[in-house]
Amino acid sequence: MSKKLKVLVVGCGNMGTSHARAYHQLPDFEIVGLVSRGPSSREKLSKELGGLPTFGDFDTALQQSKPDVVSINTYPETHAEYATKSLKAGAHVFLEKPLANTVEEAQSIVDLATKMNKKLVIGYILRVHPAWAKFTEIARTLGKPLVMRMNLNQQSCGSEWGTHKELMKTMSPIVDCGVHYVDIMCLMTNANPIKVNAIGARLTDEIAPNMYNYGQLQVTFDDGSVGWYEAGWGPMMSETAFFVKDVIGPKGCVSIIDKFHDSADVEGHVNTGGLKLHHALTDENGQFVKQDEILDTSNEPDHDGLCLLEQEYLLKAIKEDVDLSDHMRDAVNSLRIVLAADEAFKTGNTVNL
């Protein structure tokens, strides 16, 4: 590539900061602007990265910086608008999950990226995670059907609870976080989801009357596999069993062993303490033939390192014209499942897909 790709980073919170550090580290990218609603976050990040142009308004930044790539790391309600404007301006897009607030908006973004012949990479960070890739690979060897059990409950207070309340103005925890884990379930089964159920509870008066800060979804696949995902946010959440990542099949089970971070710690959402593989095979006396195995994952990247892997994937997609059709389809599909769960909770009915 003869010239650097000019990148406009939109959103300077946890994810935007990590992605900006990745662009700053990769020589093929040049950050031409940082955008955020509040001045403190963008000015702090600009100073960290050696002094970069900052903007308080997205439209102004897009017009003045004329980026080749727009990296969108804002609250979900802005995703569809910002991605659409970026694609129409001729830029490739990196878009944090979830794609949009509705399946229709998500599909329109995908269709526009295809029409404009621009790359659209969605921030499914677990897809580039070496330990999660191994977790998925092993799960596929356990036979069918699979039983997939996952959660990520977060006991939050202060600014973290403030962020969660801001997110819940438009979506529940099982939607915002659930897309990651439902996406992994789809990869593990390579099957079609056919129905979704959900339960939930509103555990605080600090959120809208129609919103809930605890939920659990259950999804059934056409190969007989089933999975559940649980997520809760807030100062009342328990830190007992807040981290469950476990898959069971006819041949045994595999689990991610937690490193025992605090539940609100971003690093703890992606770090693993290893993989535990259990074999179900027994001898003529009904005793296990193999001992459980512990697979070391201590060399895994940290959160910034994973964001770097995501941006290397974006760069590869642009430079090598990688076909992202499956990637985009899967992002819409996982959003469809979690939004069906939201509907199932609110209506009390099973949603057939």
Secondary structure, DSSP 8 states (H G I E B T S, - for coil): --S-EEEEEE--SHHHHHHHHHHHHSTTEEEEEEE-SSHHHHHHHHHHTT---EES-HHHHHHHH--SEEEE-S-GGGHHHHHHHHHHTT-EEEEESSS-SSHHHHHHHHHHHHHHT--EEEE-GGGG-HHHHHHHHHHTTS-SS-EEEEEE-EE--HHHHHHHHHHTTT--HHHHTHHHHHHHHHHHH---EEEEEEEEE---SSS-TT--SEEEEEEEETTS-EEEEEEEEETT---SS-EEEEEEETTEEEEE------TT-HHHHH--S-EEEEE--B-TTS-BSS--EEE--TT---HHHHHHHHHHHHHHHHHTT---HHHHHHHHHHHHHHHHHHHHHHH-S-EE-
